[in-house]
Amino acid sequence: MSVHRLNDEQRGEEILTVFGTAFGELLAADPAAFRVKFRKMAASAFAFYRGTACLFYHDLDAENAGRGGGRIITGPYLDERTSRVWIHGDLHAENFGTYMDSTGRLIFNVNDFDEAYVGPFTWDLKRFAASVALIGYAKALSDEQITDLVEVYAGAYRERIHALATGAKSDEVPPFTLDTAEGPLLDALRDARSLTRFGLLDSMTEIRDFERRFAPGGGSVELDAATRYKVLAAFDGYLETLPESSLARPDSYRVKDVVGRRGIGIGSAGLPSYNILLEGNSDALENDVVIYIKQAQTPAVSRHITDPAIAGYFQHEGHRTVISQRALQAHADPWLGWTELDGAGQLVAEVSPYAVDLDWGDIDDPEEIAAVVADLGRATAAMHAAADDTSGESLVPFSTERAIDAAIAADEDGFAGLLVSFAHDYGARARADHQIFVDLFRNGRIPGL
């Protein structure tokens, strides 16, 4: 990639410029949150990679320009359709986990759709492949072993896309559930099944005067009357965005309490967030539901997709996040919706009692890693296939699986090699960038901190 021609000082300046564009306003509003975010990113090359989708897409854009693509996205396997697919936008090896779908089934699949957008399907695959290289390096796997893992991912993706494109019935390509998953995916689902709504409520709330309320401390912030009023008005707007099927019991949405939140994830530094406690599907106190309202962010990939029809499709970033998640995820969270607060788009969803992320800490055997990577390849293909003309959204009005299948079929032999080459190249780039970033951070070179 063209970034390799820069020396460390030049690359450092480039990183700071990209950070300024991506994080500038939020960093100025909450420097303390970004100090926490950047300390987490400093811990490892993989943590740095997780937190820098903005840099990744900047580099892909530079690579595209180097090919003479200009503002039109070019590259292997990309045509008018395959460069216009619903994509996850931040597809790395740790963005997978469990959720309970709207039918009550525990599913293991892709999670965290904050960066989702419409763009080239290969960008998701490249982002994942480079994350495999970084995890493999951290586990002291050889370059040859990393190559094998990326080839396994590419092969599993290819096989599943082809099966979906050629009309395989959905029961022939089932989602990962307690009945179908194996290995660490099954472990995560079993862990999720052992969790309870009562356990979640016990960790966040207490019962006062025969009613449940948020407990003080633990990252919750009491709101003044004016802020509380604004949040409740935004909540009323959110209710109008829910599918009719979610509104089975009107009293489910009775608000019991509202608090602000501190201390959310590595990708959400500086974004205001609130929790609302609701009645849930019965009067029983153990069935209360916690939802969160979080300011949605501008997805990194959107800065490099110039089609006005895509940007114009969304009311705001909250709307984009929800529409994208509903498109990419079959039977999404029934509490998923959007609203506005202080003029900014907000994402609203349940704080799920059943969310367990895939834990790579104990996945060390190369054969086990390969089995997991293959499953994640299949999950990626199913996600790309879900989000097309059948999703009810007009932005991608064609069968994505058939378009992707045809593009890969035109150069079957080169597909895995493209991802392998990118994984090694960008994995090395991310490790070098991590060191440059740590030096910038520890020497006080990041503006605003």
C-alpha positions as CSV (number, residue, x, y, z in Angstrom):
1,M,0.0,0.0,0.0
2,S,1.1,3.6,-0.7
3,V,1.5,4.3,3.1
4,H,4.6,2.1,3.2
5,R,6.5,4.8,1.4
6,L,6.2,7.2,4.3
7,N,8.8,7.4,7.1
8,D,7.6,7.2,10.7
9,E,7.5,11.0,11.1
10,Q,5.4,11.4,8.0
11,R,3.1,8.5,8.9
12,G,2.7,10.0,12.4
13,E,1.5,13.3,10.9
14,E,-0.9,11.4,8.6
15,I,-2.3,9.5,11.5
16,L,-2.8,12.8,13.5
17,T,-4.6,14.3,10.4
18,V,-7.0,11.3,10.1
19,F,-7.6,11.4,13.9
20,G,-8.4,15.1,13.7
21,T,-11.0,14.5,11.1
22,A,-12.6,11.5,12.7
23,F,-12.4,12.4,16.4
24,G,-11.8,16.1,16.5
25,E,-15.2,17.4,17.7
26,L,-15.8,14.6,20.1
27,L,-12.3,14.8,21.5
28,A,-12.6,18.6,22.1
29,A,-15.9,17.9,23.9
30,D,-14.6,15.1,26.2
31,P,-10.8,14.8,26.3
32,A,-10.9,12.5,29.4
33,A,-13.0,9.9,27.5
34,F,-10.4,9.9,24.7
35,R,-7.5,9.5,27.1
36,V,-9.2,6.3,28.3
37,K,-9.9,5.2,24.7
38,F,-6.3,5.9,23.6
39,R,-4.9,4.1,26.6
40,K,-6.9,1.0,25.7
41,M,-5.7,1.4,22.1
42,A,-2.1,1.6,23.3
43,A,-2.3,-1.8,24.9
44,S,-1.8,-3.8,21.7
45,A,-1.7,-3.6,18.0
46,F,-5.0,-5.3,17.8
47,A,-6.6,-2.8,20.2
48,F,-5.2,0.0,18.1
49,Y,-6.6,-1.6,15.0
50,R,-10.0,-2.0,16.6
51,G,-10.2,1.7,17.4
52,T,-8.9,3.1,14.1
53,A,-11.4,2.1,11.4
54,C,-11.0,5.7,10.2
55,L,-7.3,5.1,9.4
56,F,-8.1,1.8,7.7
57,Y,-10.5,3.4,5.3
58,H,-8.2,6.3,4.7
59,D,-5.6,3.9,3.6
60,L,-8.0,1.9,1.4
61,D,-9.0,5.2,-0.2
62,A,-5.3,6.0,-0.8
63,E,-4.8,2.6,-2.4
64,N,-7.8,3.1,-4.6
65,A,-6.5,6.5,-5.7
66,G,-3.1,4.9,-6.4
67,R,-4.8,2.5,-8.8
68,G,-6.2,5.6,-10.6
69,G,-9.7,5.0,-9.2
70,G,-10.2,8.6,-8.1
71,R,-13.6,9.1,-6.6
72,I,-14.8,5.9,-8.2
73,I,-14.1,2.8,-6.2
74,T,-12.2,0.2,-8.2
75,G,-10.4,-3.0,-7.5
76,P,-10.6,-6.8,-7.8
77,Y,-14.1,-8.3,-7.6
78,L,-15.7,-4.8,-7.5
79,D,-18.3,-3.7,-10.1
80,E,-21.4,-1.5,-10.0
81,R,-23.3,-3.9,-7.7
82,T,-20.6,-5.5,-5.5
83,S,-19.3,-2.1,-4.6
84,R,-22.8,-1.2,-3.4
85,V,-23.6,-3.8,-0.7
86,W,-24.7,-3.3,2.9
87,I,-21.4,-3.8,4.8
88,H,-20.7,-4.1,8.5
89,G,-18.0,-1.4,8.3
90,D,-15.9,-2.6,11.2
91,L,-15.7,-6.3,10.7
92,H,-12.8,-7.6,12.8
93,A,-12.4,-10.9,14.7
94,E,-13.8,-9.6,18.0
95,N,-17.0,-8.1,16.6
96,F,-18.9,-11.4,16.9
97,G,-21.0,-12.6,19.8
98,T,-24.4,-13.7,21.0
99,Y,-27.8,-12.0,21.0
100,M,-31.4,-13.1,21.5
101,D,-33.4,-12.5,18.3
102,S,-37.0,-11.3,18.1
103,T,-38.2,-15.0,18.0
104,G,-36.5,-15.8,21.3
105,R,-33.6,-17.8,19.8
106,L,-30.1,-17.3,21.0
107,I,-27.9,-16.6,17.9
108,F,-24.2,-16.3,17.5
109,N,-23.4,-13.8,14.8
110,V,-21.8,-10.5,13.9
111,N,-22.6,-7.7,16.4
112,D,-22.0,-4.0,16.8
113,F,-23.3,-2.2,13.7
114,D,-22.3,1.3,14.6
115,E,-20.1,1.6,11.5
116,A,-22.5,-0.1,9.0
117,Y,-23.0,1.5,5.6
118,V,-23.3,0.6,1.9
119,G,-20.0,0.0,0.1
120,P,-17.6,-2.6,-1.4
121,F,-18.1,-6.1,0.0
122,T,-14.3,-6.7,-0.2
123,W,-13.7,-3.9,2.4
124,D,-15.4,-6.0,5.1
125,L,-13.3,-9.1,4.1
126,K,-10.1,-7.1,4.1
127,R,-10.8,-5.6,7.5
128,F,-11.4,-9.1,8.9
129,A,-8.4,-10.7,7.2
130,A,-6.0,-8.1,8.6
131,S,-7.5,-8.7,12.1
132,V,-6.7,-12.4,11.7
133,A,-3.1,-11.5,10.9
134,L,-2.9,-9.3,14.0
135,I,-4.4,-12.0,16.3
136,G,-2.2,-14.7,14.7
137,Y,0.9,-12.5,15.3
138,A,-0.1,-11.9,18.9
139,K,-0.5,-15.7,19.4
140,A,3.0,-16.2,17.8
141,L,1.7,-18.0,14.8
142,S,4.0,-18.1,11.8
143,D,3.3,-16.2,8.5
144,E,2.5,-19.6,7.0
145,Q,-0.1,-20.4,9.7
146,I,-1.6,-16.9,9.3
147,T,-1.8,-17.5,5.5
148,D,-3.6,-20.8,6.2
149,L,-6.2,-19.1,8.5
150,V,-7.0,-16.3,5.9
151,E,-7.4,-19.0,3.2
152,V,-9.8,-20.9,5.5
153,Y,-11.8,-17.7,6.0
154,A,-11.9,-16.9,2.3
155,G,-12.9,-20.5,1.5
156,A,-15.7,-20.6,4.0
157,Y,-17.0,-17.3,2.9
158,R,-16.8,-18.4,-0.8
159,E,-18.6,-21.7,-0.1
160,R,-21.4,-20.1,1.9
161,I,-22.0,-17.3,-0.6
162,H,-22.2,-19.8,-3.4
163,A,-24.6,-22.0,-1.5
164,L,-26.9,-19.0,-0.8
165,A,-26.6,-17.6,-4.4
166,T,-27.6,-21.0,-5.9
167,G,-30.8,-21.2,-3.9
168,A,-29.9,-23.3,-0.9
169,K,-32.9,-23.4,1.4
170,S,-32.4,-21.5,4.7
171,D,-32.6,-24.7,6.7
172,E,-29.5,-26.0,4.8
173,V,-27.5,-22.9,5.9
174,P,-28.9,-22.4,9.4
175,P,-27.6,-19.7,11.8
176,F,-25.3,-20.6,14.6
177,T,-27.6,-21.6,17.5
178,L,-27.4,-23.9,20.5
179,D,-28.3,-26.7,18.2
180,T,-25.9,-26.0,15.3
181,A,-22.8,-24.2,16.8
182,E,-19.6,-26.0,17.9
183,G,-16.5,-25.1,19.8
184,P,-16.0,-21.6,21.2
185,L,-19.2,-20.4,19.4
186,L,-21.2,-23.0,21.3
187,D,-19.4,-22.0,24.5
188,A,-20.4,-18.4,24.0
189,L,-24.0,-19.4,23.4
190,R,-24.1,-21.6,26.5
191,D,-22.6,-18.7,28.6
192,A,-25.3,-16.4,27.2
193,R,-28.0,-19.0,28.1
194,S,-26.7,-19.1,31.7
195,L,-27.2,-15.3,32.0
196,T,-30.5,-13.9,33.2
197,R,-32.5,-10.7,33.0
198,F,-32.6,-10.7,36.8
199,G,-28.8,-10.8,36.9
200,L,-28.5,-7.8,34.6
201,L,-31.2,-5.9,36.6
202,D,-29.5,-6.8,39.9
203,S,-26.2,-5.3,38.6
204,M,-27.8,-1.9,37.5
205,T,-30.9,-1.3,39.7
206,E,-32.4,-1.6,43.1
207,I,-36.0,-1.8,44.5
208,R,-37.1,1.3,46.4
209,D,-40.7,1.8,47.7
210,F,-41.9,-1.4,45.9
211,E,-40.6,-0.2,42.5
212,R,-37.4,-0.8,40.6
213,R,-35.1,2.2,40.1
214,F,-31.5,2.6,38.8
215,A,-28.9,2.2,41.6
216,P,-26.5,5.1,42.1
217,G,-22.9,4.7,41.1
218,G,-21.5,2.1,38.7
219,G,-21.3,4.7,35.9
220,S,-24.8,6.1,36.2
221,V,-25.3,9.8,36.3
222,E,-28.3,11.5,37.8
223,L,-30.0,13.9,35.4
224,D,-31.3,17.4,36.0
225,A,-35.0,18.0,35.3
226,A,-34.4,19.7,31.9
227,T,-32.2,16.9,30.6
228,R,-34.6,14.3,31.8
229,Y,-37.4,16.0,30.0
230,K,-35.4,16.1,26.8
231,V,-34.5,12.4,27.0
232,L,-38.1,11.5,27.6
233,A,-39.2,13.6,24.6
234,A,-36.6,11.7,22.5
235,F,-38.0,8.4,23.9
236,D,-41.5,9.3,22.7
237,G,-40.0,9.9,19.2
238,Y,-38.3,6.5,19.4
239,L,-41.5,4.7,20.0
240,E,-42.8,5.8,16.5
241,T,-39.8,4.0,14.9
242,L,-40.6,0.6,16.3
243,P,-42.1,-2.1,14.1
244,E,-45.8,-2.7,14.9
245,S,-45.0,-6.2,16.0
246,S,-43.0,-4.7,18.9
247,L,-46.0,-2.9,20.4
248,A,-47.9,-6.0,21.7
249,R,-48.4,-4.6,25.2
250,P,-48.5,-0.8,25.4
251,D,-47.6,-0.8,29.1
252,S,-44.3,-2.4,28.2
253,Y,-43.1,1.1,27.4
254,R,-44.0,2.7,30.8
255,V,-40.8,4.6,31.9
256,K,-39.7,3.9,35.5
257,D,-36.4,5.7,35.6
258,V,-33.8,7.5,33.5
259,V,-30.1,8.1,34.1
260,G,-27.0,9.3,32.1
261,R,-24.2,6.8,31.5
262,R,-20.4,7.0,31.6
263,G,-17.8,4.5,30.5
264,I,-19.0,3.0,27.2
265,G,-16.9,1.1,24.7
266,I,-13.6,1.8,22.9
267,G,-15.5,3.0,19.8
268,S,-18.0,5.4,21.6
269,A,-15.7,7.7,23.5
270,G,-17.2,11.1,24.0
271,L,-20.7,10.1,22.8
272,P,-23.5,11.0,25.2
273,S,-25.5,8.0,26.4
274,Y,-28.6,7.4,28.6
275,N,-30.3,4.4,30.1
276,I,-34.1,4.1,30.5
277,L,-35.8,1.5,32.7
278,L,-39.1,0.2,31.3
279,E,-42.0,-2.0,32.6
280,G,-41.3,-4.8,30.1
281,N,-43.8,-7.5,29.1
282,S,-45.4,-8.0,32.5
283,D,-45.9,-6.4,35.9
284,A,-43.3,-8.7,37.4
285,L,-40.3,-6.7,38.6
286,E,-37.9,-9.3,37.1
287,N,-39.2,-8.6,33.6
288,D,-38.2,-4.9,33.6
289,V,-36.2,-3.9,30.5
290,V,-33.2,-1.5,30.2
291,I,-32.8,0.3,26.9
292,Y,-30.0,2.7,26.0
293,I,-30.1,5.9,23.9
294,K,-26.7,6.6,22.4
295,Q,-25.6,9.4,20.0
296,A,-24.8,7.6,16.8
297,Q,-21.5,8.4,15.2
298,T,-20.5,9.1,11.6
299,P,-19.2,5.8,10.2
300,A,-15.6,5.9,9.1
301,V,-16.4,4.3,5.7
302,S,-18.9,7.0,4.8
303,R,-16.1,9.6,4.4
304,H,-14.9,7.5,1.4
305,I,-18.2,6.7,-0.3
306,T,-19.2,9.6,-2.4
307,D,-22.6,8.4,-3.8
308,P,-25.1,11.1,-2.8
309,A,-28.0,8.5,-3.1
310,I,-26.5,6.6,-0.2
311,A,-25.9,9.5,2.1
312,G,-29.3,11.0,1.2
313,Y,-31.1,7.7,2.1
314,F,-30.6,8.3,5.8
315,Q,-32.3,10.9,8.0
316,H,-29.4,10.9,10.4
317,E,-26.7,8.6,11.9
318,G,-29.2,6.9,14.3
319,H,-31.5,6.1,11.4
320,R,-28.6,4.8,9.4
321,T,-27.4,2.5,12.2
322,V,-30.8,1.0,12.8
323,I,-31.7,0.5,9.1
324,S,-28.3,-1.0,8.4
325,Q,-28.6,-3.4,11.4
326,R,-32.1,-4.5,10.4
327,A,-30.8,-5.1,6.9
328,L,-27.7,-7.1,8.0
329,Q,-29.2,-9.0,10.9
330,A,-32.1,-11.4,10.5
331,H,-34.7,-11.0,13.3
332,A,-33.0,-8.0,15.0
333,D,-33.6,-6.8,18.5
334,P,-37.3,-5.9,18.7
335,W,-36.4,-2.8,20.9
336,L,-34.1,-1.5,18.1
337,G,-35.1,2.0,16.9
338,W,-33.9,5.6,16.5
339,T,-34.6,9.1,17.7
340,E,-33.2,12.6,17.9
341,L,-31.8,14.5,20.9
342,D,-30.3,18.0,20.7
343,G,-30.5,17.7,16.9
344,A,-28.3,14.6,16.8
345,G,-29.4,11.2,15.6
346,Q,-29.6,8.6,18.4
347,L,-29.5,4.8,18.4
348,V,-31.9,3.1,20.8
349,A,-31.7,-0.6,21.7
350,E,-32.0,-3.0,24.6
351,V,-29.1,-3.5,27.1
352,S,-29.3,-7.2,26.5
353,P,-28.9,-9.7,29.3
354,Y,-27.8,-12.3,26.8
355,A,-24.8,-10.6,25.1
356,V,-21.5,-12.6,25.2
357,D,-18.7,-11.6,23.0
358,L,-16.4,-14.2,21.4
359,D,-13.4,-14.5,23.7
360,W,-10.1,-15.1,21.8
361,G,-8.1,-15.3,25.1
362,D,-8.4,-19.1,25.4
363,I,-8.5,-20.0,21.6
364,D,-4.9,-20.9,21.1
365,D,-4.7,-24.2,19.2
366,P,-4.2,-23.5,15.5
367,E,-6.8,-26.1,14.5
368,E,-9.4,-24.6,16.9
369,I,-8.6,-21.1,15.6
370,A,-9.1,-22.4,12.0
371,A,-12.5,-23.9,12.9
372,V,-13.6,-20.6,14.5
373,V,-12.3,-18.5,11.5
374,A,-14.2,-20.8,9.1
375,D,-17.4,-20.2,11.1
376,L,-16.9,-16.5,11.0
377,G,-16.4,-16.7,7.3
378,R,-19.8,-18.4,7.0
379,A,-21.4,-15.8,9.3
380,T,-19.9,-13.0,7.2
381,A,-21.4,-14.5,4.0
382,A,-24.8,-14.9,5.6
383,M,-24.7,-11.3,6.8
384,H,-23.9,-10.0,3.3
385,A,-26.6,-12.2,1.8
386,A,-29.3,-11.0,4.2
387,A,-29.0,-7.4,3.2
388,D,-30.4,-7.0,-0.3
389,D,-33.7,-6.8,-2.2
390,T,-35.3,-9.1,0.4
391,S,-34.5,-6.8,3.4
392,G,-37.3,-4.3,2.5
393,E,-34.8,-1.5,1.8
394,S,-34.6,0.0,-1.7
395,L,-31.0,1.1,-1.4
396,V,-29.6,-2.3,-2.5
397,P,-32.3,-3.5,-5.0
398,F,-30.6,-6.7,-6.1
399,S,-29.5,-10.1,-4.8
400,T,-26.1,-9.4,-3.2
401,E,-25.2,-13.1,-2.9
402,R,-25.7,-13.6,-6.6
403,A,-23.7,-10.5,-7.5
404,I,-20.8,-11.4,-5.1
405,D,-20.9,-15.1,-6.3
406,A,-20.6,-14.0,-9.9
407,A,-17.8,-11.6,-9.2
408,I,-15.7,-14.2,-7.4
409,A,-16.5,-16.8,-10.0
410,A,-14.9,-14.6,-12.7
411,D,-11.5,-15.1,-10.9
412,E,-11.9,-18.0,-8.5
413,D,-8.2,-18.6,-8.1
414,G,-7.3,-15.0,-7.1
415,F,-9.8,-14.6,-4.3
416,A,-8.0,-16.1,-1.3
417,G,-4.7,-14.7,-2.5
418,L,-6.1,-11.1,-2.5
419,L,-7.1,-11.5,1.2
420,V,-3.9,-13.2,2.2
421,S,-1.7,-10.6,0.6
422,F,-3.7,-7.8,2.2
423,A,-3.7,-9.5,5.6
424,H,0.1,-9.7,5.8
425,D,0.6,-6.3,4.3
426,Y,-1.9,-4.4,6.5
427,G,-1.2,-6.4,9.6
428,A,2.5,-5.3,9.4
429,R,1.3,-1.7,8.7
430,A,-1.0,-1.8,11.8
431,R,1.8,-3.1,14.0
432,A,4.1,-0.3,12.9
433,D,1.3,2.3,13.2
434,H,0.6,1.1,16.7
435,Q,4.2,1.8,17.7
436,I,4.0,5.2,16.0
437,F,0.8,6.0,17.8
438,V,2.1,5.0,21.2
439,D,5.1,7.3,20.7
440,L,2.8,10.2,19.7
441,F,0.6,9.6,22.7
442,R,3.2,9.2,25.4
443,N,5.1,12.3,24.1
444,G,2.1,14.5,24.2
445,R,1.8,14.9,20.4
446,I,-2.0,14.3,20.0
447,P,-3.7,17.7,19.9
448,G,-6.5,18.3,22.5
449,L,-5.1,15.8,25.0
